[in-house]
Structures are given as structure tokens and as C-alpha cells.
Amino acid sequence: MSRNTNGGDGPDDGEPDGETPPWDHEGRVERLPAAAVERIAAGEVVTAPADAVAELVENALDAGAERVAVAVDGGGRERVAVRDDGRGLVPGDAVRAFERHATSKLRSAADVTRVETLGFRGEALAAVAEAAGAVELTTHADGHEAVAVRVEEAVGEPEPAARGVGTTVEVRDLFADRPVRRASLASSAREFAKVSDVVSRYALVRPNVRFELTHDGREVLRTPGAGDRVEALLSVYDRDAAGAAVEFADRSGPVRVEGLACRPTVTRASREHVHVAVAGRAVRDPDLCRAVVDGYDGLLSPDRYPLAVVDVTVPPERVDVNVHPRKRSVAFADADAASEAVTTAVGEALSTADVEVVGRADLDLAGVAEPIEDGVLADAEVVGVFRELYVLCERGDELLVVDAHAADERVTYERLRDAADGVASVAVDPPAGVALSASEAALLRGEAVAAAVERLGFGVDVRGDDTACVSGVPAPGGDAVAPAALRDVLDAVAAERPGASDPADALDLERPLVDLACHESLRAGTVNRAAAEDLLARLGGCDRPDACPHGRPTVLAVDEADLARGFDRPNTRFD
């Protein structure tokens, strides 16, 4: 519904109408001048419940809140409430805050280039009110009366209220008068997973703030807010992640980097668990995420991603936060310097930790090694195993080098793919507990995702504390997977159709199958001669033995003549 959020019926000309009401004698919120408005990135601010939560949480943090409680009903469609203990608003500001481009955080167009707050556009409450059926703001600034302002068709006058210092914003019936937008929302479970992701990211990058999150009356997340990053990580993830965390802080240069990185014993199937912030603002920056991964410098498998929390701070004039309507990305004046600082900080943290580094030879096979063609494995003979990962085979005048992990991925993937009626499952007795994040648990409570997980061979019940009770696991070819592989499947499902309304037949299981195959494939240090011979036989029976499900080669072939040239031999041993 289109609302008049200017506090009256007149045009939005920036001038007050009539006499100043008695409750509007002081305040900090002012309407931005036209020059500043013109410089602000335009676009739809609230397109989903998670957007409303993000705007309100950022307002709370800008107000100096030490506790932020988020309550959501119906995935956010029915109700979103954010309560904080920040500074609160004086009565006049409580009304003006609903005007578009009215803010206490900027005063001029020049201020747009040096923003130091999370919000700055003066659009949060106006955008939320525009999208909602009703909004009620209850606020109390120290030294002033507590007031409540209700917005439906228009912004009401402040009424006396009772609450401690801080602000509560309650939003009801999001997109009630926008049926197309409301119909485009995903299921309640998936929308809540997005809300949970927003709150979890801020809980991780702002460990000094106590966050609480409830859904349909059930608490799903609580952090201590004591400033300890590892404790925040424990609250959002689990003891395995917290136990593997290595904290770091480099504040010596113009780019300050601090946070934590988990040792490579704890990884995830997607980069969604690399949490990045810029000056405490949670963002999704692919360059910074890549810089975090680069800091691991070969410690990760190519198809695994780290679990890390990194906060980057540069002088405000060296970063532009005004590049996205919902402020989810930024632009650095020197992006390369920011990325390099992140990679260095992460790398140095891991280098001082107890991390096992696998030695690597500087050998360029690009000129001599070729992927195999179909059918060449039929008469190949295993002659050895190198580094308990690479299987060495002889076939005619060629040396075949098999990457056992990639080959086993292919074998496992095709077994999973071919199980059209559902993957064979074996019982886990007693059932195993797998700790899930709030967003993972929310996904799994959705009907379509639960059905997909069951089809993949898992038997799962989600307990009230967001622990998955795993009573059955897939067993492709008789080999049972680990219960913890459930997390990778959920990552893959979330990445496959992030905006889908997810009816039961809408989920594509291709990526979950690939990630499940990867999780359970042979690793370095586990391949012996007997396993190598068995793997070669199984790989030869695959439809596509030449590549793993990610597209990387499983086998490289080196001709004897190329080896001879490498040793400066004039010919092969038979010439």
C-alpha cells in the first residue's frame, strides 16, 4: 500500500507544514537535502523479510545497542519484531524517522563519501512501512518520555508508552498489499533461513553484542555478547568449529584485518560460511571471500571452503558503501590492497597454528600429461601408489596417474545418481547428533528440503535445540557416509535454489549429489594397493571415468617418450 510517510497530507518539499507540534521540539533526525538524496544508490530496499530484519538490526547497532532480540513469525511474512537497548528516539524523531531520506547520520552530500554508520540513507523505516500492513515503533530516549508511533495508512502521532531505554519495531503482514511480491517469497522455512543468516552474520562480526533470535515462539539462537569471537562462533556453529578456530588481528597498516579462521580440519561445501564484514558491516564481497580462501594456500581441497569470520577496516573515505540499494556490497578505493591484507592475515594466522601442511613438488605436467580417453582403463595395471593418494598404472607405453579422490567422487556420484527410487540407507544406532546452525535447521524443517534429504538416504529429525538427530545415512555401494555429510547436503540445497518457493518437485538434487559424493570420497593418506586396484575396476565401469562430477580430470596419461625427453634420453628404453 502506498503510504504518506511525511507525517501529513502535503507534498514532500522538505518544508514543515504549519506550527511545530508540542512533541517535536528537539531531535537529531533531519530530512536530507536534495543534493545528498541524488547521490544515494536507488533501488528497492525491502524485497523479503530478511531485508526488513537487516535494516532494523543495523539501526539498532547504529544506536549503540548491546542487546538485539529478533522475533519472527511465519518466516517473517506475519510478523517481524526487533527490540534493542540502544539510545532510543525522542518523540519528534520517532515520527520523522518514517520519512524517506530522513536520518540522523548524514547532514550533507559530502557525508555520503565518508559514512561510518551501517545506515545512512534514511530509508529503513520508510521502506519497511511501505512494504508492511502495519508498523509500530515504541521507543524511549534517556531523559524523555517513552512513546509509540503506529503506521498504517499514515504516520500517527506519538502516544505515551512504557518501555526501558531503547527501541522496539514490530512489523506485521509484509507485502500484504503486494500480492505478486508476496507470492514470490519462498516457503516460511526458507525465508526464515535467510533471516537466520542475516542475524548469524551480525552475531559473528559483532561479538560484543548479545543477539537473540526466535521463530514462531521458539528460541533458535542466543550469543553471549561478551566480545569473544570464539564464543560467538560456538553459539552459531558448534564445538568442532570453535575448537578449530584461530584468532588473528593485524592493525598495523592502513588496512586493518581481524577475525578468526578455522583450521582446515573443519570445512564446508560452499563459500557461504566465509563471513566478511567491512568496519562491522556484514557484506557479501566475492573478492574478500576469495582472499580468505587464498590465505589457506593449498591447505583446502579444491571443492572445500573454509569457515572464517573476517572484519576489514579502512579509513571511511577509502571505501564506498553507497553502491547497492540494500548496502550488501562495498567498493574499495584500493581493492587489491584490501584483498592482499586479508590473505596475509589469514595465512599468517594459519602458519602459526598447528596445521599440517602437505609438501608439494614444483612440477609442471601441463605440457606432457593429457586427460585419458574413454576405454583406456580396461587393460591398465596398478604398479604403485604415491603419497597414498595417486594411483600409478601402466598401460602399454603410457604411465597413468589416477587421482583417487577425484576417481572415487565419480564412482560415488554415479551410484547416487542411478538410485532413482532413493539412495540406499543404513541405520545409525544409536542415532548421531549433528549440530546445525539456525539457518541450516530452518531449511531442514521445510517440507521440500526434508523430502530431498530423505530421498538422498538420510533419516533425520530436528530437535528443538537445532541438533539433527541422524538415524539413517546414505550407503552408496554399501559404504555408509558420515552423518556430518548432512551439512554439505544442506549447503548444496541452499545454493541450488536460493529464491525458490520450493514445492516438493522444485529442488534439483544434482548439486547435493555432487557434494555428497565429494564428502565421502577417498582422501590423501587412505589409499593402499588393494584399495587402488578396487577403485580402478570401479572407475572403469563408470559412464564418464575421465572426470569427477566437478569436471576435473580423474586420470592423466604420460607417454614414455615424454618421460625420456624429461631425462634427456635420446630415445625410449626400447629404441
PyMOL commands that set and color helices and strands:
alter all, ss='L'
color gray80, all
select helices_A, chain A and resi 34-38+49-62+74-76+91-96+109-114+124-131+179-184+188-205+229-236+239-243+271-273+286-295+316-318+335-352+404-417+438-444+447-455+476-478+485-496+510-519+529-540+560-566
alter helices_A, ss='H'
color red, helices_A
select strands_A, chain A and resi 30-31+67-73+79-84+102-103+132-140+147-151+159-160+166-174+210-215+218-222+245-250+256-262+267-268+274-278+281-283+305-306+308-313+319-320+331-332+369-371+381-386+390-395+398-403+425-435+459-462+467-474+555-559
alter strands_A, ss='S'
color yellow, strands_A
deselect
rebuild
show_as cartoon
